[in-house]
Structures are given as structure tokens and as C-alpha cells.
């Protein structure tokens, strides 16, 4: 019996023209039983997806961005993935995105001994690549598959959420948020050897984006961020 695959697509972080190649590659893993794509479909920039959504019978999920600086698609996709996980609907999850926001989700899926396949472009953060059982680079129509157990140059530490929570609570304000810069200082005080590169990230901002149970909020100046615990 073929394994059942759920394909969850973050439309904000992948090119629409890759879809035919992506679905063809996934045929070798099993039967695609769920195809969903997440975006704010009221935005004109997402009109480019219409042709592919109709041709490949992909279910569109409408999500509005209520928080400045935080995409709506990633949150909705994660919620749906967790729902499917708890309902034992599929054997394989495929996350189509070049964003590091799904690193925590990939780890969670693997904890249940299910397979997670990531598909994205060559600039996808190594933390997300390493968190998947398999990762497929889809740039320019050329697919390159990487197995996580072969990522010797990209081995990353598992995030210790006891340290994360302790660092956050140490300086949390009454409003429940702290500046991203102060959060980094707090982490460095608790873990003297803290370095985002150990977790597969080049920037602390990307590390924060990947944290499960936290979100980044962009200030009005668009260059300052705070972090909030959900």
C-alpha cells in the first residue's frame, strides 16, 4: 500500500512555477492525498497561483495578516499540520517553503516517527534543511535531494526550550514582549557559549523566527523587532 502524503505549501515563500516539478518528484514517495496552499488571496501578488491551483486541484486556505511583520501563512500551515498529525491522517508530510519558520514543526513531526520532506530554494536556512528527513532543492527546475543523515556539514544543535523560556522570562515586560536585542543578551547570559550558527542560522533574527511558541513583532520603524510568547 502506498504511503499517504500531505503537501502543505507556503505560497509566500516559494515560486508558483515550481509546482509541476514538485508534485512530480513527490510521486515517488507515495500517494498525495492532501494538497493545501496558504496565502492571503486578497493580495494581488498571489494571483500568479490561480493557474496552478486550478490545474492541480490544490485547496486554497485564506489567511489574513493581523500582525505586522509576521506572515499569516506559516501560522496557519503549522496549525493544520498539527491537526493532521494528531488525527493520524498521513504517513508523510511535505512542507514546501524556503523559510526557517517550519524548523520546529519538522522536529515535532519526526518525534512521532513520521517522515518530513522539505522542498525549497537553495537559500533555505540549513536549520530547516537539517530538520527534515529529506530536503529537495527546487531552483530553476533542477531538483537535488539531500537526506538529513548526510548533512555532516550542517549538523545543528537541538533547541533547548528550557533555556529559551528562562531567557525570555528573565526580562519579560508586563506587556508580554521583549526587544529581540535584549532577548539575545539574556540568552548569552544564561548560555555563555550561545551562538546561532550552532543551530544552523546565520542571523539571530532567523533563529527567533524558528522558535516554536514564539512570534516576532515588527515595530513601526520596520527595523526593530520584539519577541512575544504565544
GROMACS elastic network, one bead per residue, 0.5 to 0.9 nm:
[ bonds ]
;  ai    aj funct       b0    kb
    1    30     6  0.88213   500
    2    29     6  0.81542   500
    2    30     6  0.50488   500
    2    31     6  0.59797   500
    3    29     6  0.72601   500
    3    31     6  0.60240   500
    3    32     6  0.84469   500
    3    90     6  0.75329   500
    3    91     6  0.57803   500
    3    92     6  0.71105   500
    4    29     6  0.87156   500
    4    30     6  0.60033   500
    4    31     6  0.51127   500
    4    32     6  0.59357   500
    4    33     6  0.59927   500
    4    34     6  0.83663   500
    4    89     6  0.79333   500
    4    91     6  0.52477   500
    4    92     6  0.62523   500
    4    93     6  0.87231   500
    5    26     6  0.84315   500
    5    29     6  0.79348   500
    5    30     6  0.64834   500
    5    31     6  0.58315   500
    5    33     6  0.57796   500
    5    34     6  0.66361   500
    5    35     6  0.86662   500
    5    89     6  0.89562   500
    5    90     6  0.57199   500
    5    91     6  0.61271   500
    5    93     6  0.58265   500
    5    94     6  0.71064   500
    6    31     6  0.88838   500
    6    32     6  0.61265   500
    6    33     6  0.61263   500
    6    35     6  0.61279   500
    6    36     6  0.80873   500
    6    81     6  0.86166   500
    6    84     6  0.85902   500
    6    89     6  0.85427   500
    6    90     6  0.63739   500
    6    91     6  0.81122   500
    6    92     6  0.63662   500
    6    93     6  0.50430   500
    6    94     6  0.60328   500
    6    95     6  0.84755   500
    7    23     6  0.87813   500
    7    32     6  0.71219   500
    7    33     6  0.82273   500
    7    34     6  0.59747   500
    7    36     6  0.63471   500
    7    37     6  0.83191   500
    7    92     6  0.86453   500
    7    93     6  0.63022   500
    7    95     6  0.62428   500
    7    96     6  0.73185   500
    8    34     6  0.79810   500
    8    35     6  0.61576   500
    8    36     6  0.50787   500
    8    37     6  0.59105   500
    8    38     6  0.77761   500
    8    77     6  0.67902   500
    8    80     6  0.87552   500
    8    81     6  0.79179   500
    8    93     6  0.77028   500
    8    94     6  0.61474   500
    8    95     6  0.51590   500
    8    96     6  0.61714   500
    8    97     6  0.88318   500
    9    12     6  0.87885   500
    9    13     6  0.86023   500
    9    14     6  0.80417   500
    9    35     6  0.78814   500
    9    36     6  0.61546   500
    9    38     6  0.61965   500
    9    73     6  0.88906   500
    9    77     6  0.78796   500
    9    94     6  0.82495   500
    9    95     6  0.60977   500
    9    97     6  0.65695   500
   10    13     6  0.57093   500
   10    14     6  0.67402   500
   10    36     6  0.88829   500
   10    37     6  0.60843   500
   10    38     6  0.53368   500
   10    39     6  0.69649   500
   10    73     6  0.60885   500
   10    74     6  0.67173   500
   10    77     6  0.74163   500
   10    95     6  0.77293   500
   10    96     6  0.60610   500
   10    97     6  0.54639   500
   10    98     6  0.86253   500
   10    99     6  0.87654   500
   11    14     6  0.57277   500
   11    15     6  0.74395   500
   11    16     6  0.74906   500
   11    37     6  0.63133   500
   11    38     6  0.57785   500
   11    39     6  0.56758   500
   11    40     6  0.89545   500
   11    46     6  0.77029   500
   11    49     6  0.80723   500
   11    73     6  0.76090   500
   11    96     6  0.83766   500
   11    97     6  0.76900   500
   12    15     6  0.82561   500
   12    38     6  0.79455   500
   12    39     6  0.65320   500
   12    40     6  0.88592   500
   12    46     6  0.82044   500
   12    71     6  0.81496   500
   12    73     6  0.72790   500
   12    74     6  0.89067   500
   12    97     6  0.80656   500
   13    96     6  0.81668   500
   13    97     6  0.51977   500
   13    98     6  0.55846   500
   13    99     6  0.64249   500
   13   120     6  0.82673   500
   14    17     6  0.87866   500
   14    18     6  0.77485   500
   14    96     6  0.71310   500
   14    97     6  0.55384   500
   14    98     6  0.64178   500
   14    99     6  0.89262   500
   14   120     6  0.67747   500
   14   121     6  0.75912   500
   15    18     6  0.58222   500
   15    19     6  0.78566   500
   15    49     6  0.88406   500
   16    19     6  0.58408   500
   16    20     6  0.88882   500
   16    48     6  0.68362   500
   16    49     6  0.57198   500
   16    52     6  0.71917   500
   17    20     6  0.71892   500
   17    21     6  0.83750   500
   17    48     6  0.88834   500
   17    49     6  0.84865   500
   17    52     6  0.80654   500
   17   141     6  0.88438   500
   18    21     6  0.56093   500
   18    22     6  0.61071   500
   18    23     6  0.88384   500
   18   138     6  0.70047   500
   18   139     6  0.80655   500
   18   140     6  0.81250   500
   18   141     6  0.68616   500
   19    23     6  0.61933   500
   19    24     6  0.85502   500
   19    52     6  0.71425   500
   19    56     6  0.86558   500
   20    23     6  0.54632   500
   20    24     6  0.62478   500
   20    25     6  0.87583   500
   20    52     6  0.80918   500
   20    56     6  0.82400   500
   21    24     6  0.51270   500
   21    25     6  0.62117   500
   21    26     6  0.87401   500
   21   138     6  0.79877   500
   21   141     6  0.68911   500
   21   142     6  0.87619   500
   21   143     6  0.82651   500
   22    25     6  0.52747   500
   22    26     6  0.63877   500
   22    96     6  0.86269   500
   22   119     6  0.77672   500
   22   136     6  0.87998   500
   22   138     6  0.74702   500
   22   143     6  0.85568   500
   23    26     6  0.51385   500
   23    27     6  0.65171   500
   23    32     6  0.84554   500
   23    56     6  0.88832   500
   24    27     6  0.54438   500
   24    28     6  0.78260   500
   25    28     6  0.62141   500
   25    29     6  0.79697   500
   25   136     6  0.89172   500
   25   143     6  0.82216   500
   26    29     6  0.54041   500
   26    30     6  0.70384   500
   26    31     6  0.81978   500
   26    32     6  0.77284   500
   26    94     6  0.86057   500
   27    30     6  0.56196   500
   27    31     6  0.64504   500
   27    32     6  0.73483   500
   28    31     6  0.84174   500
   29    32     6  0.88128   500
   29    92     6  0.84101   500
   30    92     6  0.84494   500
   32    35     6  0.71863   500
   33    90     6  0.80585   500
   34    58     6  0.82396   500
   34    59     6  0.83885   500
   34    90     6  0.85777   500
   35    56     6  0.88045   500
   35    57     6  0.76256   500
   35    58     6  0.50832   500
   35    59     6  0.60577   500
   35    60     6  0.87373   500
   36    58     6  0.55058   500
   36    60     6  0.58605   500
   36    61     6  0.68568   500
   36    77     6  0.87128   500
   37    53     6  0.82865   500
   37    58     6  0.66799   500
   37    59     6  0.62030   500
   37    60     6  0.50520   500
   37    61     6  0.59618   500
   37    62     6  0.87488   500
   37    73     6  0.86058   500
   37    77     6  0.83261   500
   38    41     6  0.84941   500
   38    59     6  0.87697   500
   38    60     6  0.62064   500
   38    62     6  0.64312   500
   38    63     6  0.69169   500
   38    72     6  0.82896   500
   38    73     6  0.51138   500
   38    74     6  0.78654   500
   38    76     6  0.72896   500
   38    77     6  0.67565   500
   39    42     6  0.86811   500
   39    43     6  0.85620   500
   39    46     6  0.74699   500
   39    60     6  0.77668   500
   39    61     6  0.66141   500
   39    62     6  0.58484   500
   39    63     6  0.57426   500
   39    64     6  0.77601   500
   39    71     6  0.88373   500
   39    72     6  0.72355   500
   39    73     6  0.53443   500
   39    74     6  0.89662   500
   40    43     6  0.58773   500
   40    46     6  0.75266   500
   40    61     6  0.81763   500
   40    62     6  0.55087   500
   40    64     6  0.53502   500
   40    65     6  0.73522   500
   40    72     6  0.76396   500
   40    73     6  0.76029   500
   41    44     6  0.74475   500
   41    45     6  0.85172   500
   41    46     6  0.60516   500
   41    47     6  0.75001   500
   41    60     6  0.83573   500
   41    61     6  0.83126   500
   41    62     6  0.60236   500
   41    63     6  0.75831   500
   41    64     6  0.84242   500
   42    45     6  0.88031   500
   42    46     6  0.78637   500
   42    47     6  0.87764   500
   42    62     6  0.83602   500
   42    64     6  0.84414   500
   43    46     6  0.58628   500
   43    47     6  0.76053   500
   44    47     6  0.54921   500
   44    48     6  0.84099   500
   45    48     6  0.68024   500
   45    49     6  0.88909   500
   46    49     6  0.58150   500
   46    50     6  0.78170   500
   47    50     6  0.56185   500
   47    51     6  0.84371   500
   48    51     6  0.69571   500
   48    52     6  0.81962   500
   49    52     6  0.54994   500
   49    53     6  0.60075   500
   49    54     6  0.86753   500
   50    53     6  0.51275   500
   50    54     6  0.62010   500
   50    55     6  0.85009   500
   51    54     6  0.55560   500
   51    55     6  0.61457   500
   51    56     6  0.86357   500
   52    55     6  0.50364   500
   52    56     6  0.58741   500
   52    57     6  0.80143   500
   52    58     6  0.78514   500
   53    56     6  0.56000   500
   53    57     6  0.57195   500
   53    59     6  0.72157   500
   53    60     6  0.74947   500
   54    57     6  0.52745   500
   54    58     6  0.68096   500
   54    59     6  0.88795   500
   55    58     6  0.80703   500
   61    73     6  0.86374   500
   61    76     6  0.83460   500
   61    77     6  0.89497   500
   62    73     6  0.85417   500
   63    72     6  0.58931   500
   63    73     6  0.64039   500
   63    76     6  0.72119   500
   64    71     6  0.86689   500
   64    72     6  0.60570   500
   64    73     6  0.82742   500
   65    68     6  0.72353   500
   65    69     6  0.87681   500
   65    70     6  0.72866   500
   65    71     6  0.61644   500
   65    73     6  0.82675   500
   66    70     6  0.81944   500
   66    71     6  0.86450   500
   66    72     6  0.74656   500
   67    70     6  0.56426   500
   67    71     6  0.76874   500
   67    72     6  0.80412   500
   67   217     6  0.70167   500
   67   218     6  0.83420   500
   68    71     6  0.80312   500
   68   217     6  0.64045   500
   68   218     6  0.58598   500
   68   219     6  0.78433   500
   68   220     6  0.86304   500
   69   216     6  0.71480   500
   69   217     6  0.57579   500
   69   219     6  0.81586   500
   69   222     6  0.80449   500
   69   225     6  0.85690   500
   70    74     6  0.86770   500
   70    75     6  0.89190   500
   70   215     6  0.73927   500
   70   216     6  0.64731   500
   70   217     6  0.65565   500
   70   218     6  0.76583   500
   71    74     6  0.62590   500
   71    75     6  0.74902   500
   72    75     6  0.56220   500
   72    76     6  0.64349   500
   72    77     6  0.87105   500
   73    76     6  0.52997   500
   73    77     6  0.60216   500
   73    78     6  0.85794   500
   74    77     6  0.51367   500
   74    78     6  0.61277   500
   74    79     6  0.86636   500
   74    99     6  0.89028   500
   74   101     6  0.69171   500
   74   102     6  0.74731   500
   75    78     6  0.52526   500
   75    79     6  0.63039   500
   75    80     6  0.87597   500
   75   101     6  0.89362   500
   76    79     6  0.51878   500
   76    80     6  0.62501   500
   76    81     6  0.85993   500
   77    80     6  0.51914   500
   77    81     6  0.60850   500
   77    82     6  0.86553   500
   77    95     6  0.88604   500
   78    81     6  0.50558   500
   78    82     6  0.62042   500
   78    83     6  0.86140   500
   78   102     6  0.74954   500
   78   105     6  0.67100   500
   79    82     6  0.52720   500
   79    83     6  0.62830   500
   79    84     6  0.87974   500
   80    83     6  0.50301   500
   80    84     6  0.62568   500
   80    85     6  0.85506   500
   81    84     6  0.51484   500
   81    85     6  0.60797   500
   81    86     6  0.87003   500
   81    93     6  0.80217   500
   81   105     6  0.81144   500
   81   109     6  0.87400   500
   82    86     6  0.61864   500
   82    87     6  0.85762   500
   82   105     6  0.81585   500
   82   108     6  0.87800   500
   82   109     6  0.82767   500
   83    86     6  0.53093   500
   83    87     6  0.62474   500
   83    88     6  0.87244   500
   83    89     6  0.89654   500
   84    87     6  0.51105   500
   84    88     6  0.61496   500
   84    89     6  0.55326   500
   84    90     6  0.71359   500
   85    88     6  0.53235   500
   85    89     6  0.67643   500
   85    90     6  0.74512   500
   85    93     6  0.89659   500
   85   109     6  0.73125   500
   85   112     6  0.84066   500
   85   114     6  0.89210   500
   86    89     6  0.79931   500
   87    90     6  0.85230   500
   88    91     6  0.77343   500
   90    93     6  0.72486   500
   90   114     6  0.87281   500
   91   114     6  0.60385   500
   91   115     6  0.67807   500
   92   114     6  0.61618   500
   92   116     6  0.58930   500
   92   117     6  0.74289   500
   93   106     6  0.87870   500
   93   109     6  0.80324   500
   93   114     6  0.77433   500
   93   115     6  0.62788   500
   93   117     6  0.61527   500
   93   118     6  0.84175   500
   94   115     6  0.84489   500
   94   116     6  0.58010   500
   94   118     6  0.56801   500
   94   119     6  0.73200   500
   95   102     6  0.79346   500
   95   106     6  0.85427   500
   95   116     6  0.75507   500
   95   117     6  0.63710   500
   95   118     6  0.50115   500
   95   119     6  0.63160   500
   95   120     6  0.86159   500
   96   117     6  0.84320   500
   96   118     6  0.59715   500
   96   120     6  0.60379   500
   97   100     6  0.83348   500
   97   102     6  0.83851   500
   97   118     6  0.73524   500
   97   119     6  0.61189   500
   97   120     6  0.50696   500
   97   121     6  0.79027   500
   97   124     6  0.80659   500
   98   101     6  0.89961   500
   98   118     6  0.86486   500
   98   119     6  0.72875   500
   98   121     6  0.57079   500
   98   122     6  0.80528   500
   98   123     6  0.70497   500
   98   125     6  0.74597   500
   98   128     6  0.85010   500
   99   102     6  0.69084   500
   99   103     6  0.86088   500
   99   120     6  0.80624   500
   99   123     6  0.89402   500
   99   124     6  0.61200   500
   99   125     6  0.69983   500
   99   128     6  0.76514   500
   99   206     6  0.89806   500
   99   210     6  0.87857   500
  100   103     6  0.56505   500
  100   104     6  0.87395   500
  100   124     6  0.70364   500
  100   125     6  0.57947   500
  100   126     6  0.82421   500
  100   127     6  0.68836   500
  100   128     6  0.53383   500
  100   129     6  0.85785   500
  100   201     6  0.88735   500
  100   206     6  0.68869   500
  100   207     6  0.80172   500
  100   209     6  0.70597   500
  100   210     6  0.56151   500
  101   104     6  0.72948   500
  101   105     6  0.81954   500
  101   128     6  0.79051   500
  101   206     6  0.80722   500
  101   207     6  0.87559   500
  101   208     6  0.88390   500
  101   209     6  0.55766   500
  101   211     6  0.74378   500
  101   212     6  0.84493   500
  102   105     6  0.50833   500
  102   106     6  0.61790   500
  102   107     6  0.87463   500
  102   128     6  0.66699   500
  102   210     6  0.65127   500
  102   211     6  0.89011   500
  102   212     6  0.86926   500
  103   106     6  0.52157   500
  103   107     6  0.64382   500
  103   108     6  0.87812   500
  103   127     6  0.64988   500
  103   129     6  0.81265   500
  103   130     6  0.85786   500
  103   131     6  0.60462   500
  103   132     6  0.81438   500
  103   210     6  0.58705   500
  103   211     6  0.79809   500
  103   212     6  0.84273   500
  104   107     6  0.51754   500
  104   108     6  0.62656   500
  104   109     6  0.87951   500
  104   128     6  0.83187   500
  104   131     6  0.80509   500
  104   159     6  0.88040   500
  104   210     6  0.63670   500
  104   211     6  0.64783   500
  104   212     6  0.55327   500
  105   108     6  0.50251   500
  105   109     6  0.62530   500
  105   110     6  0.87022   500
  105   131     6  0.88881   500
  105   212     6  0.75934   500
  106   109     6  0.52292   500
  106   110     6  0.63315   500
  106   111     6  0.87334   500
  106   115     6  0.89530   500
  106   116     6  0.63113   500
  106   117     6  0.85860   500
  106   118     6  0.85902   500
  106   128     6  0.76127   500
  106   131     6  0.57719   500
  106   132     6  0.59713   500
  106   133     6  0.87438   500
  107   110     6  0.52216   500
  107   111     6  0.63053   500
  107   116     6  0.87505   500
  107   131     6  0.58713   500
  107   132     6  0.75523   500
  107   158     6  0.88739   500
  108   111     6  0.51271   500
  108   112     6  0.70171   500
  109   112     6  0.55050   500
  109   113     6  0.69969   500
  109   114     6  0.59187   500
  109   115     6  0.72734   500
  109   116     6  0.68113   500
  110   114     6  0.52894   500
  110   115     6  0.63328   500
  110   116     6  0.68490   500
  110   131     6  0.84435   500
  110   132     6  0.79994   500
  110   133     6  0.80187   500
  111   114     6  0.74744   500
  112   115     6  0.88845   500
  115   132     6  0.78245   500
  115   133     6  0.61170   500
  115   134     6  0.82493   500
  116   131     6  0.83993   500
  116   132     6  0.52903   500
  116   133     6  0.54444   500
  116   134     6  0.68148   500
  116   135     6  0.85845   500
  117   132     6  0.56816   500
  117   133     6  0.59743   500
  117   135     6  0.56177   500
  117   136     6  0.76030   500
  118   128     6  0.78408   500
  118   129     6  0.68857   500
  118   131     6  0.87907   500
  118   132     6  0.60217   500
  118   133     6  0.80287   500
  118   134     6  0.63588   500
  118   136     6  0.62220   500
  118   137     6  0.85383   500
  119   129     6  0.86974   500
  119   134     6  0.86121   500
  119   135     6  0.56842   500
  119   137     6  0.59749   500
  119   138     6  0.67378   500
  120   123     6  0.80670   500
  120   124     6  0.62410   500
  120   129     6  0.89094   500
  120   135     6  0.78248   500
  120   136     6  0.65669   500
  120   137     6  0.53387   500
  120   138     6  0.58189   500
  120   139     6  0.76335   500
  121   124     6  0.57355   500
  121   136     6  0.82961   500
  121   137     6  0.52720   500
  121   138     6  0.54979   500
  121   139     6  0.52159   500
  121   140     6  0.88375   500
  122   125     6  0.85482   500
  122   137     6  0.59408   500
  122   138     6  0.76012   500
  122   139     6  0.65208   500
  123   126     6  0.84824   500
  124   127     6  0.84920   500
  124   128     6  0.72152   500
  124   129     6  0.71006   500
  124   137     6  0.86431   500
  125   128     6  0.57941   500
  125   129     6  0.66487   500
  125   130     6  0.89367   500
  125   200     6  0.70069   500
  125   201     6  0.64607   500
  125   202     6  0.81821   500
  125   206     6  0.84296   500
  126   130     6  0.59499   500
  126   131     6  0.84326   500
  126   154     6  0.63275   500
  126   155     6  0.86996   500
  126   156     6  0.84156   500
  126   199     6  0.86079   500
  126   200     6  0.52142   500
  126   201     6  0.68050   500
  127   130     6  0.52767   500
  127   131     6  0.61752   500
  127   154     6  0.77126   500
  127   155     6  0.83891   500
  127   156     6  0.66935   500
  127   199     6  0.63147   500
  127   201     6  0.63717   500
  127   207     6  0.88418   500
  127   210     6  0.88253   500
  128   131     6  0.51006   500
  128   132     6  0.66759   500
  128   135     6  0.88289   500
  128   200     6  0.81602   500
  128   210     6  0.86617   500
  129   132     6  0.57065   500
  129   133     6  0.85215   500
  129   134     6  0.77751   500
  129   135     6  0.58693   500
  129   136     6  0.87666   500
  129   146     6  0.82722   500
  129   147     6  0.88489   500
  129   148     6  0.72274   500
  129   151     6  0.86549   500
  129   154     6  0.84783   500
  130   133     6  0.76193   500
  130   134     6  0.82963   500
  130   135     6  0.80335   500
  130   147     6  0.82089   500
  130   148     6  0.51693   500
  130   149     6  0.81804   500
  130   151     6  0.66676   500
  130   154     6  0.66499   500
  130   155     6  0.68494   500
  130   156     6  0.72466   500
  130   200     6  0.82240   500
  131   134     6  0.86509   500
  131   148     6  0.70105   500
  131   156     6  0.86303   500
  132   135     6  0.62310   500
  132   147     6  0.78189   500
  132   148     6  0.61342   500
  133   146     6  0.85069   500
  133   147     6  0.58609   500
  133   148     6  0.51892   500
  133   149     6  0.76524   500
  134   145     6  0.67339   500
  134   146     6  0.55903   500
  134   148     6  0.58019   500
  134   149     6  0.87502   500
  135   144     6  0.80707   500
  135   145     6  0.55875   500
  135   146     6  0.50634   500
  135   147     6  0.63409   500
  135   148     6  0.74406   500
  136   143     6  0.60852   500
  136   144     6  0.53805   500
  136   146     6  0.62596   500
  136   147     6  0.88363   500
  137   142     6  0.74226   500
  137   143     6  0.53053   500
  137   144     6  0.50768   500
  137   145     6  0.64548   500
  137   146     6  0.80886   500
  138   141     6  0.58854   500
  138   142     6  0.56301   500
  138   144     6  0.69570   500
  139   142     6  0.57163   500
  139   143     6  0.70054   500
  139   144     6  0.88608   500
  140   143     6  0.84076   500
  146   149     6  0.85790   500
  146   150     6  0.70846   500
  146   151     6  0.75859   500
  147   150     6  0.54631   500
  147   151     6  0.69595   500
  148   151     6  0.53037   500
  148   152     6  0.84882   500
  148   154     6  0.88102   500
  148   155     6  0.86673   500
  149   152     6  0.73216   500
  149   155     6  0.88623   500
  150   153     6  0.84132   500
  150   154     6  0.87944   500
  151   154     6  0.50614   500
  151   155     6  0.61272   500
  152   155     6  0.55618   500
  154   200     6  0.67045   500
  155   198     6  0.81760   500
  155   199     6  0.80876   500
  155   200     6  0.74901   500
  156   159     6  0.89803   500
  156   197     6  0.81514   500
  156   198     6  0.56720   500
  156   200     6  0.54750   500
  157   160     6  0.86584   500
  157   198     6  0.59040   500
  157   200     6  0.78316   500
  158   199     6  0.69621   500
  159   162     6  0.89096   500
  159   163     6  0.85393   500
  159   164     6  0.80822   500
  159   199     6  0.72487   500
  159   211     6  0.83291   500
  160   163     6  0.56227   500
  160   164     6  0.65175   500
  160   165     6  0.88994   500
  161   165     6  0.58503   500
  161   166     6  0.82152   500
  161   211     6  0.86908   500
  161   212     6  0.87460   500
  162   165     6  0.53412   500
  162   166     6  0.60919   500
  162   167     6  0.86044   500
  163   166     6  0.50562   500
  163   167     6  0.60491   500
  163   168     6  0.85426   500
  163   187     6  0.74114   500
  163   190     6  0.72833   500
  163   191     6  0.78408   500
  164   167     6  0.52628   500
  164   168     6  0.62389   500
  164   169     6  0.86795   500
  164   187     6  0.70828   500
  164   211     6  0.87892   500
  165   168     6  0.50901   500
  165   169     6  0.60346   500
  165   170     6  0.84203   500
  165   229     6  0.87955   500
  166   169     6  0.52319   500
  166   170     6  0.60136   500
  166   186     6  0.87870   500
  166   187     6  0.84121   500
  166   190     6  0.81900   500
  167   170     6  0.52236   500
  167   171     6  0.71949   500
  167   172     6  0.86566   500
  167   183     6  0.67452   500
  167   184     6  0.84615   500
  167   185     6  0.87132   500
  167   186     6  0.52067   500
  167   187     6  0.52763   500
  167   188     6  0.87005   500
  167   189     6  0.83245   500
  167   190     6  0.68507   500
  168   171     6  0.60055   500
  168   172     6  0.57791   500
  168   177     6  0.85959   500
  168   178     6  0.76062   500
  168   183     6  0.63533   500
  168   186     6  0.73713   500
  168   187     6  0.80934   500
  168   227     6  0.87270   500
  168   228     6  0.87855   500
  168   229     6  0.82486   500
  169   173     6  0.85844   500
  170   186     6  0.72876   500
  171   178     6  0.70871   500
  171   182     6  0.79366   500
  171   183     6  0.77458   500
  171   186     6  0.74965   500
  172   175     6  0.79880   500
  172   176     6  0.59548   500
  172   177     6  0.59938   500
  172   178     6  0.57001   500
  172   183     6  0.89060   500
  172   228     6  0.89621   500
  173   176     6  0.53454   500
  173   177     6  0.58170   500
  173   178     6  0.62729   500
  174   177     6  0.76705   500
  175   178     6  0.85615   500
  176   227     6  0.86843   500
  176   228     6  0.62031   500
  176   229     6  0.70378   500
  177   217     6  0.88769   500
  177   226     6  0.61724   500
  177   227     6  0.55305   500
  177   229     6  0.71958   500
  178   181     6  0.83698   500
  178   182     6  0.67473   500
  178   183     6  0.65695   500
  178   225     6  0.86782   500
  178   226     6  0.52802   500
  178   227     6  0.55319   500
  178   228     6  0.68554   500
  179   182     6  0.52677   500
  179   183     6  0.62665   500
  179   184     6  0.87800   500
  179   224     6  0.78546   500
  179   225     6  0.60997   500
  179   227     6  0.61878   500
  180   183     6  0.50421   500
  180   184     6  0.63692   500
  180   185     6  0.88302   500
  180   204     6  0.86475   500
  180   205     6  0.77246   500
  180   208     6  0.81183   500
  180   216     6  0.81710   500
  180   224     6  0.78752   500
  180   225     6  0.56180   500
  180   227     6  0.57327   500
  181   184     6  0.52128   500
  181   185     6  0.64823   500
  181   186     6  0.88179   500
  181   224     6  0.88519   500
  181   225     6  0.81541   500
  181   226     6  0.81648   500
  182   186     6  0.61620   500
  182   187     6  0.86402   500
  182   226     6  0.89847   500
  183   186     6  0.50474   500
  183   187     6  0.62308   500
  183   188     6  0.86509   500
  183   226     6  0.86444   500
  183   227     6  0.77946   500
  184   187     6  0.51459   500
  184   188     6  0.62381   500
  184   189     6  0.87317   500
  184   204     6  0.76196   500
  185   188     6  0.51402   500
  185   189     6  0.63228   500
  185   190     6  0.88721   500
  186   189     6  0.51547   500
  186   190     6  0.64410   500
  186   191     6  0.86118   500
  187   190     6  0.52459   500
  187   191     6  0.59217   500
  187   192     6  0.80511   500
  187   194     6  0.70189   500
  188   191     6  0.50780   500
  188   192     6  0.52234   500
  188   193     6  0.71096   500
  188   194     6  0.56645   500
  188   195     6  0.83367   500
  189   192     6  0.58141   500
  189   194     6  0.87768   500
  190   193     6  0.89767   500
  190   194     6  0.84936   500
  191   194     6  0.53014   500
  192   195     6  0.89561   500
  194   197     6  0.89095   500
  194   198     6  0.79300   500
  195   198     6  0.56689   500
  195   199     6  0.75636   500
  195   201     6  0.89240   500
  195   204     6  0.85937   500
  196   199     6  0.53294   500
  196   200     6  0.67098   500
  196   201     6  0.53969   500
  196   202     6  0.65963   500
  196   203     6  0.67611   500
  196   204     6  0.60153   500
  196   206     6  0.89242   500
  196   207     6  0.65788   500
  197   202     6  0.57171   500
  197   203     6  0.79000   500
  197   204     6  0.88241   500
  198   201     6  0.73946   500
  199   202     6  0.89635   500
  199   207     6  0.77679   500
  200   207     6  0.83724   500
  201   204     6  0.71741   500
  201   205     6  0.88954   500
  201   206     6  0.65390   500
  201   207     6  0.60462   500
  202   205     6  0.87871   500
  202   206     6  0.75298   500
  202   207     6  0.82142   500
  203   206     6  0.54661   500
  203   207     6  0.65873   500
  203   208     6  0.89465   500
  204   208     6  0.62640   500
  204   209     6  0.86974   500
  205   208     6  0.51870   500
  205   209     6  0.63436   500
  205   210     6  0.89193   500
  205   216     6  0.87400   500
  205   225     6  0.86901   500
  206   210     6  0.64393   500
  207   210     6  0.53553   500
  207   211     6  0.68239   500
  208   211     6  0.54278   500
  208   214     6  0.77885   500
  208   215     6  0.76917   500
  208   216     6  0.72906   500
  208   227     6  0.77345   500
  209   212     6  0.84387   500
  209   214     6  0.77692   500
  209   215     6  0.66015   500
  209   216     6  0.65384   500
  210   214     6  0.83702   500
  210   215     6  0.86900   500
  211   214     6  0.57178   500
  211   215     6  0.75893   500
  212   215     6  0.82261   500
  212   230     6  0.89609   500
  213   228     6  0.86567   500
  213   229     6  0.60392   500
  213   230     6  0.52777   500
  214   227     6  0.68022   500
  214   228     6  0.55352   500
  214   230     6  0.53720   500
  215   226     6  0.84758   500
  215   227     6  0.57676   500
  215   228     6  0.53550   500
  215   229     6  0.65528   500
  215   230     6  0.70017   500
  216   225     6  0.63853   500
  216   226     6  0.57603   500
  216   228     6  0.63069   500
  217   224     6  0.85444   500
  217   225     6  0.54820   500
  217   226     6  0.52006   500
  217   227     6  0.61457   500
  217   228     6  0.73333   500
  218   221     6  0.79698   500
  218   222     6  0.58005   500
  218   223     6  0.71681   500
  218   224     6  0.60341   500
  218   226     6  0.65761   500
  218   227     6  0.89084   500
  219   222     6  0.53856   500
  219   223     6  0.70020   500
  219   224     6  0.54317   500
  219   225     6  0.57960   500
  219   226     6  0.74807   500
  220   223     6  0.80281   500
  220   224     6  0.79269   500
  221   224     6  0.64827   500
  222   225     6  0.77673   500
